[in-house]
Structure formats: structure tokens, C-alpha cells
Amino acid sequence: MKPSIGIVGCGRVGTALATTLIGKGYPIAGVSSLHITSAHRLAGLCGISNATDRPWKITRKADVVFLSTPDGVIESVCESIAQQNGFSPDAVVLHCSGAHASTILASARKSGASIGSMHPLQSFASVDISQNPFKGIRIAIEGDFNAVSAANQMARDMESHPLQIITACKPLYHAAAVVASNFLVTLMGAAFRLIQQAGVSPEEAFSVLKPLVEGTLANIDRVGVAQALTGPVVRGDVQTVETHFRAIGETTPELLPFYRCLVHYTAMQATEGNRISPDLMKIFQDMCKA
Ligand SMILES: NC(=O)c1ccc[n+]([C@@H]2O[C@H](COP(=O)([O-])OP(=O)(O)OC[C@H]3O[C@@H](n4cnc5c(N)ncnc54)[C@H](OP(=O)(O)O)[C@@H]3O)[C@@H](O)[C@H]2O)c1
């Protein structure tokens, strides 16, 4: 018999966890949310009637409790459940935040529960889920022994791959995820703005740039970051970078500090990868100070 699941926070991740785990044979003990309408919506999707806005009513009956609320309230929600004796002493209590460590669930541990965090390296943009969003992804896991064992098992059952993370390193791990996902979106937004200034329509911008991005990702996969770098910095083409600075300054000056910052870091990375000399790096980095 698989452990029963309680969900506190019926948003995007709570919905994905509940609907995926139920499909993998985990019974749902109940769901709870700030607004009862969200809890009823998820209960309906799970085919259960146990929905509430008082989480301790459902967490007491759950072997595994997910606190899938926004990061800022995980600790206080956990404390309020613990104050109501809402955790069974042998329960596993998990949150899904990438930035926070499991230690913010200390109040549940005082109740005898094992605590952990289980952060899916995936972007959940909506509560509408048609396919298993956990399939093939990594899920970063840390915490107490029992919590880590249960989280590893659930990750594998959801067809994802556990990634063990050191508790103290969670902020750095999460910063890496933000750079790879959120900042990629920021980078693409900047590229769209520049290419539209060059006369490409907004409708075409993505399809024009997509093969370039996909080819670059494939190159990183094949030869690694140092060798995948192409373009003016790694060619030592100082004049071209100056031309870019001028053109951006004239058309989209709000992007100039951003572009300079990326040239600065690209030159550093190119030097570390033995693609350009330290002297050339200094030339590029001095240009970026202007
Ligand atoms: N979205 C992602 O891509 C993603 C990826 C990985 C990890 N995560 C993590 O997953 C967790 C949840 O994120 P999310 O994107 O699913 O957020 P979300 O869609 O905003 O859902 C959060 C839910 O928590 C509920 N809630 C808010 N305050 C509450 C409280 N005091 N008590 C009980 N429920 C409360 C909200 O309830 P109502 O609907 O009732 O107002 C909402 O449904 C976060 O720790 C986040 O860092 C998110």
C-alpha cells in the first residue's frame, strides 16, 4: 500500500503533484488551500470529497504532507498545522521550494515528523495539466532520512530522477535554476527586442531565433560550454563588439548595461576556457566599463 498524500496549497505544483501521484496509485487523504474554492477544484480533479481551508483537518490523516504554498508562507503554515497537532508523528512533511532548505519545517520535526524538500526542476505555468509534467525531469531532494527515502520513491514513481542536494547549498542550487530557466527567458526577451529593431516582425522573432538557440544547446551538450562559445568575443573581434555597443546605444539604450555585463562575463568565461588570452579579456572588460 502506497503512503497517503495530503496537499496544502492547491496551486500549480500542488495540482500537478496530486493528479500525478493519484495516477501512480497514491491515495489522496485530502487537500487544503487558502481559498476553499481552490481546494474544491483540486478535490474534484482527484475524485475525492475531503477538501478544506483548515489544513490540519486533512494533514492528520496523511502519511506524506506536501506544503505546496508560496515560499513566503511555508514556514508559518507549517507552524500553524503543528500548533493544531496536525502532523502524525511518523508523517513525512515536504515542501517544494527550490530556494529554501527543509529546515524551515522545524515545527513539524518537533511533532515527530520527518522533514524534507522536494523541488521539481520544471516550470509549472498553469493548473491545467494534460500530461505527466514530472516525466523525465530531475527533482532535487534533501532532508531527514525518512523524508528523503519517501521523496526518492515518489520521484521515481512519477517517472522523474531524484537529484540529491546538500541542504546548505539550496540557495546556490536554486540560483542555478533561475539562471538556466528565468534568465533564459530574459535573454530571449532582449534578443526579440533587438531583432525587432533590426526589422524582423514580432510574429517572426521566435521562429527566426529558435534554430540558433537549439543549435547552441546541442553544441553545449556535444562539446561543453568552453568549446560551444562562438561569436565576436571568442574571435577577439573588438571592433564588432564596439559596433554592437553603438547600435544598441542608439536604438535600445535600456539594453546597453545588460549587453555590456554579458560581454564582461563572456570574456571571463572565454579566458577560463583558454579561448582568448587574459590580455584580450582585459580589453573587452575595460570596454564594458564605459
Ligand atoms: N510554479 C513553478 O514553476 C514551480 C516549480 C518548482 C517549484 N515550485 C514551488 O512550488 C511551491 C508552490 O508554487 P506554485 O507555483 O504551485 O504556487 P501557486 O500556483 O501560487 O500555488 C500556491 C497555492 O498555495 C495556496 N496558498 C497560499 N497561501 C496559503 C496559505 N496560507 N495556506 C494554504 N494555502 C495557501 C494558494 O491558494 P489559493 O488558490 O487557495 O489562493 C495557491 O493555490 C512553491 O514553493 C514554489 O517555489 C514552483
The ligand as a Tripos MOL2 file, in Angstrom:
@<TRIPOS>MOLECULE
LIG
   48    52     1     0     0
SMALL
NO_CHARGES

@<TRIPOS>ATOM
      1 N1          5.4400   27.0670  -10.4520 N.am      1 LIG1
      2 C1          6.6310   26.5310  -10.6580 C.2       1 LIG1
      3 O1          7.1140   26.5150  -11.8000 O.2       1 LIG1
      4 C2          7.3850   25.8720   -9.5250 C.ar      1 LIG1
      5 C3          8.4320   24.9820   -9.8650 C.ar      1 LIG1
      6 C4          9.1070   24.3230   -8.8480 C.ar      1 LIG1
      7 C5          8.7580   24.5750   -7.5210 C.ar      1 LIG1
      8 N2          7.7760   25.4620   -7.2190 N.ar      1 LIG1
      9 C6          7.4580   25.6700   -5.7950 C.3       1 LIG1
     10 O2          6.1930   25.0810   -5.5200 O.3       1 LIG1
     11 C7          5.5500   25.8230   -4.4680 C.3       1 LIG1
     12 C8          4.1900   26.2540   -4.9610 C.3       1 LIG1
     13 O3          4.3380   27.0700   -6.0930 O.3       1 LIG1
     14 P1          3.1670   27.2330   -7.1720 P.3       1 LIG1
     15 O4          3.8070   27.7790   -8.3960 O.co2     1 LIG1
     16 O5          2.3670   25.9990   -7.2400 O.co2     1 LIG1
     17 O6          2.3240   28.4110   -6.4940 O.3       1 LIG1
     18 P2          0.8220   28.7960   -6.7920 P.3       1 LIG1
     19 O7          0.3710   28.3020   -8.1210 O.co2     1 LIG1
     20 O8          0.7180   30.2520   -6.4940 O.co2     1 LIG1
     21 O9          0.0240   27.9700   -5.7050 O.3       1 LIG1
     22 C9          0.1690   28.1900   -4.3530 C.3       1 LIG1
     23 C10        -1.1300   27.7900   -3.6840 C.3       1 LIG1
     24 O10        -0.9550   27.9560   -2.2840 O.3       1 LIG1
     25 C11        -2.1470   28.4340   -1.7520 C.3       1 LIG1
     26 N3         -1.8810   29.2230   -0.5570 N.ar      1 LIG1
     27 C12        -1.4040   30.4890   -0.4580 C.ar      1 LIG1
     28 N4         -1.2870   30.8380    0.8320 N.ar      1 LIG1
     29 C13        -1.7220   29.7760    1.5480 C.ar      1 LIG1
     30 C14        -1.8840   29.5380    2.9300 C.ar      1 LIG1
     31 N5         -1.5560   30.4550    3.8320 N.pl3     1 LIG1
     32 N6         -2.3950   28.3460    3.3180 N.ar      1 LIG1
     33 C15        -2.7300   27.3990    2.4150 C.ar      1 LIG1
     34 N7         -2.6200   27.5750    1.0770 N.ar      1 LIG1
     35 C16        -2.1070   28.7490    0.6650 C.ar      1 LIG1
     36 C17        -2.8050   29.2690   -2.8280 C.3       1 LIG1
     37 O11        -4.1560   29.1080   -2.5220 O.3       1 LIG1
     38 P3         -5.4920   29.6600   -3.1500 P.3       1 LIG1
     39 O12        -5.5180   29.1490   -4.5750 O.co2     1 LIG1
     40 O13        -6.4730   28.9840   -2.2880 O.co2     1 LIG1
     41 O14        -5.4380   31.1490   -3.0570 O.co2     1 LIG1
     42 C18        -2.3380   28.6220   -4.1110 C.3       1 LIG1
     43 O15        -3.2930   27.7570   -4.6450 O.3       1 LIG1
     44 C19         6.4900   26.9710   -4.1150 C.3       1 LIG1
     45 O16         7.2870   26.5910   -3.0260 O.3       1 LIG1
     46 C20         7.3340   27.1290   -5.3760 C.3       1 LIG1
     47 O17         8.6200   27.6860   -5.0960 O.3       1 LIG1
     48 C21         7.0720   26.1150   -8.1880 C.ar      1 LIG1
@<TRIPOS>BOND
     1     1     2 1
     2     2     3 2
     3     2     4 1
     4     4     5 ar
     5     4    48 ar
     6     5     6 ar
     7     6     7 ar
     8     7     8 ar
     9     8     9 1
    10     8    48 ar
    11     9    10 1
    12     9    46 1
    13    10    11 1
    14    11    12 1
    15    11    44 1
    16    12    13 1
    17    13    14 1
    18    14    15 2
    19    14    16 1
    20    14    17 1
    21    17    18 1
    22    18    19 2
    23    18    20 1
    24    18    21 1
    25    21    22 1
    26    22    23 1
    27    23    24 1
    28    23    42 1
    29    24    25 1
    30    25    26 1
    31    25    36 1
    32    26    27 ar
    33    26    35 ar
    34    27    28 ar
    35    28    29 ar
    36    29    30 ar
    37    29    35 ar
    38    30    31 1
    39    30    32 ar
    40    32    33 ar
    41    33    34 ar
    42    34    35 ar
    43    36    37 1
    44    36    42 1
    45    37    38 1
    46    38    39 2
    47    38    40 1
    48    38    41 1
    49    42    43 1
    50    44    45 1
    51    44    46 1
    52    46    47 1
@<TRIPOS>SUBSTRUCTURE
     1 LIG1         1 GROUP 0 **** ****
